[in-house]
Structures are given as C-alpha cells and as structure tokens.
Amino acid sequence: MLPEHTEVQVRAGSEADLPALTELYNHYVRDTAITFDTTVFTPEQRRQWLHSHPEDGPHRLLVARDVRSDRILGYTTSSAFRPKPAYATSVEVSVYLAPDAAGRGIGTLLYGALFAALADEDLHRAYAGIALPNEASVRLHERFGFRHVGTYAEVGRKFGRHWDVAWYEKPLDRTGPTGRHPAGTS
C-alpha cells in the first residue's frame, strides 16, 4: 500500500490540474493499449473533458495528490455511459494512475472516494471497460463489486494489433440483482 511518508489527498479535479492530468493521460495514449485514443492531447484539447466533470452530480472527476510534492498521482472519473436520455442512470467509470503510483493502493483510495461521492446520486449501474490484458484493473474492479458481463473480442486496434475489452458492471442503487427492490422497500 502507500509508503508511510506519502500523504495522499483526494479531491475534486480543477482547472489547475489540467496540465498534470493531460500529461498523465498522454502516458497511456503513447505507451499503452489501456486507452484506445491514439494521439496525445494538449491541455486545451482536454479542457472540455475536464468541464464535463463538475464537482457534484453523477459525472465526477477526483484526483489523488501527494500532499508533500503537490504531484497528481492519479484520477478517477464517472462519465455518461451513452448520450441517449434513457442511459442517464448509468455511468462509465475509470481510474488512471501515474506509472510509479501503481500498486500503492491509490486506485482503491480513488474508487472508494468516487463511489462514496456517487452514493446519493440517482444512479443505477456503473460500467467499466478494461482493455485486456490488465490484471491489476480487473482485480481493482472486482474488489469494488464489479462483475464481468462480457468481452468485446478484438474491438480496438492500436500498435498494429487488435485488443479485447472486457466489460464489468456494478449496481449502484439499493435494488437487488434483478433490478427489483428487496421485499419491504419501495
């Protein structure tokens, strides 16, 4: 988990974080198949993305910051799952960590804060698409109660090869697995 000397603060992302968030994301664009974006971004190109995640509501952006160095260690988002209105109670979630921050419990810290922040929102399901292979992400999502619901085979092409994406789902409201409220509740 986190070394004793590291103090991490989780807070809403802000305009001041945009350069660091862009650089962190660009690592995944340039060097991994974790995201299917293939061209790096400038902070200005990511501004609309930042503003699509206000401090409240179902679409959030939370950052983990090393308090001593003021460095962004990672971030998590909940975003619209699909643009059509009937999908409004579903969100797609993701976590991105600085490469040297992986395996230190920061993803767990970020998701814990995100799901706590979303607890009072009118949401029914969270979805996560995980480009495979990515055992660390699979473990993180399963730790938070996500279950595998299917895999799109060879759905994306990056670095000259095709990649599978596994889809995971997590209930966010108080209904049971069938979507019906448990007996005695409304």
C-alpha positions as CSV (number, residue, x, y, z in Angstrom):
1,M,0.0,0.0,0.0
2,L,1.1,3.6,0.4
3,P,4.5,4.2,2.0
4,E,4.3,5.9,5.4
5,H,5.9,9.1,4.1
6,T,3.3,9.6,1.4
7,E,0.2,11.6,2.4
8,V,-2.5,11.5,-0.3
9,Q,-5.4,13.9,-0.6
10,V,-8.4,13.0,-2.8
11,R,-10.3,16.0,-4.0
12,A,-12.3,17.2,-7.0
13,G,-10.3,17.9,-10.1
14,S,-9.8,21.6,-11.0
15,E,-8.7,23.7,-13.9
16,A,-5.2,24.0,-12.2
17,D,-4.8,20.2,-12.5
18,L,-5.4,20.1,-16.3
19,P,-1.7,20.1,-17.4
20,A,-0.8,17.3,-15.0
21,L,-4.0,15.3,-15.8
22,T,-3.3,15.7,-19.5
23,E,0.3,14.5,-19.1
24,L,-0.7,11.5,-17.0
25,Y,-3.4,10.5,-19.6
26,N,-0.9,11.0,-22.5
27,H,1.3,8.4,-21.0
28,Y,-1.5,5.9,-21.5
29,V,-2.1,7.2,-25.0
30,R,1.5,6.9,-26.1
31,D,2.7,3.9,-24.3
32,T,-0.2,1.5,-23.6
33,A,-3.4,0.0,-25.0
34,I,-5.2,0.9,-21.8
35,T,-7.0,3.7,-23.7
36,F,-7.9,3.5,-27.4
37,D,-7.0,7.1,-28.0
38,T,-4.0,7.1,-30.4
39,T,-3.0,10.8,-30.5
40,V,-1.7,12.7,-27.5
41,F,-3.7,15.8,-26.3
42,T,-2.8,19.3,-25.3
43,P,-4.4,20.7,-22.1
44,E,-6.6,22.9,-24.2
45,Q,-7.9,19.8,-26.1
46,R,-8.7,18.2,-22.7
47,R,-10.5,21.3,-21.3
48,Q,-14.0,20.2,-22.5
49,W,-13.4,16.8,-20.9
50,L,-12.5,18.5,-17.6
51,H,-15.6,20.7,-17.7
52,S,-17.8,17.7,-18.3
53,H,-17.0,16.5,-14.7
54,P,-18.4,19.1,-12.3
55,E,-17.7,18.9,-8.6
56,D,-21.1,17.5,-7.9
57,G,-23.6,15.3,-9.8
58,P,-23.2,11.9,-11.4
59,H,-20.2,12.8,-13.6
60,R,-17.2,13.4,-11.3
61,L,-13.5,13.8,-11.6
62,L,-11.5,13.1,-8.4
63,V,-7.7,13.4,-8.2
64,A,-5.2,11.9,-5.8
65,R,-2.5,14.3,-4.9
66,D,0.7,13.7,-3.0
67,V,0.4,16.4,-0.3
68,R,4.2,16.9,0.1
69,S,5.1,17.2,-3.5
70,D,1.7,18.5,-4.8
71,R,2.0,16.0,-7.6
72,I,-1.1,14.3,-9.1
73,L,-0.7,10.6,-8.5
74,G,-3.9,9.6,-10.4
75,Y,-7.5,10.3,-11.1
76,T,-10.9,8.7,-11.4
77,T,-14.0,9.7,-13.3
78,S,-17.6,8.8,-13.7
79,S,-18.9,9.8,-17.1
80,A,-22.0,9.4,-19.2
81,F,-22.3,5.8,-20.3
82,R,-24.1,6.7,-23.5
83,P,-25.6,10.0,-24.8
84,K,-29.2,8.9,-25.1
85,P,-31.5,10.1,-22.2
86,A,-32.6,6.6,-21.0
87,Y,-28.9,5.9,-20.1
88,A,-28.9,8.8,-17.6
89,T,-28.8,6.5,-14.5
90,S,-25.7,4.6,-15.8
91,V,-22.1,5.8,-15.7
92,E,-18.9,4.6,-17.1
93,V,-16.0,4.8,-14.5
94,S,-12.3,4.7,-14.9
95,V,-9.1,5.1,-13.0
96,Y,-5.7,6.3,-14.3
97,L,-2.6,6.3,-12.2
98,A,0.9,7.8,-12.6
99,P,3.1,4.8,-13.7
100,D,5.1,5.0,-10.5
101,A,1.9,5.2,-8.3
102,A,0.5,1.8,-9.4
103,G,0.3,-0.9,-6.8
104,R,0.3,1.5,-3.9
105,G,-3.4,1.5,-3.1
106,I,-4.2,4.8,-4.8
107,G,-6.7,3.2,-7.2
108,T,-8.5,1.8,-4.2
109,L,-8.5,5.1,-2.5
110,L,-9.8,6.9,-5.6
111,Y,-12.6,4.4,-6.3
112,G,-13.6,4.4,-2.6
113,A,-14.0,8.2,-2.7
114,L,-15.8,8.1,-6.1
115,F,-18.4,5.6,-5.0
116,A,-18.9,7.4,-1.7
117,A,-19.5,10.6,-3.7
118,L,-21.9,8.9,-6.0
119,A,-23.9,7.2,-3.2
120,D,-26.6,9.8,-3.1
121,E,-26.9,10.3,-6.9
122,D,-29.8,8.9,-8.9
123,L,-27.7,6.2,-10.4
124,H,-28.4,2.5,-11.1
125,R,-25.3,1.0,-12.6
126,A,-21.6,1.7,-13.2
127,Y,-19.8,0.1,-16.1
128,A,-16.1,-0.2,-16.8
129,G,-14.4,-1.3,-20.0
130,I,-11.0,-2.9,-19.4
131,A,-8.6,-3.4,-22.4
132,L,-7.1,-6.8,-21.9
133,P,-4.8,-8.0,-20.6
134,N,-4.9,-5.8,-17.4
135,E,-5.0,-8.0,-14.3
136,A,-4.5,-5.1,-11.9
137,S,-7.6,-3.3,-13.3
138,V,-9.6,-6.5,-13.2
139,R,-8.7,-7.1,-9.5
140,L,-9.5,-3.4,-8.6
141,H,-12.9,-3.6,-10.2
142,E,-13.7,-7.0,-8.7
143,R,-12.7,-5.6,-5.3
144,F,-15.4,-3.0,-5.7
145,G,-18.1,-5.5,-6.5
146,F,-18.0,-5.3,-10.3
147,R,-18.7,-8.5,-12.2
148,H,-17.7,-9.4,-15.7
149,V,-20.6,-9.2,-18.1
150,G,-18.9,-9.8,-21.4
151,T,-16.0,-9.2,-23.6
152,Y,-15.8,-7.5,-27.0
153,A,-13.2,-9.5,-29.0
154,E,-10.6,-7.5,-30.9
155,V,-12.7,-4.4,-30.7
156,G,-9.9,-1.9,-30.9
157,R,-6.7,-1.6,-33.0
158,K,-3.7,0.1,-31.6
159,F,0.1,-0.5,-32.0
160,G,-0.6,-2.7,-35.0
161,R,-2.7,-5.3,-33.2
162,H,-6.3,-5.8,-32.1
163,W,-7.3,-5.7,-28.4
164,D,-10.2,-7.2,-26.5
165,V,-12.2,-5.2,-24.0
166,A,-13.8,-6.8,-21.0
167,W,-16.9,-5.1,-19.7
168,Y,-17.7,-5.0,-16.0
169,E,-20.9,-3.9,-14.2
170,K,-21.7,-2.8,-10.6
171,P,-25.1,-2.0,-9.1
172,L,-25.2,1.5,-7.5
173,D,-28.6,1.7,-6.1
174,R,-30.4,-0.3,-3.4
175,T,-32.1,-2.7,-5.7
176,G,-31.2,-6.4,-5.9
177,P,-29.5,-8.2,-8.8
178,T,-32.8,-8.5,-10.6
179,G,-33.4,-4.7,-10.5
180,R,-36.4,-5.1,-8.2
181,H,-36.4,-3.6,-4.8
182,P,-36.0,-6.1,-2.0
183,A,-39.2,-7.1,-0.2
184,G,-40.5,-4.4,2.2
185,T,-38.8,-1.4,0.5
186,S,-40.0,1.0,-2.1
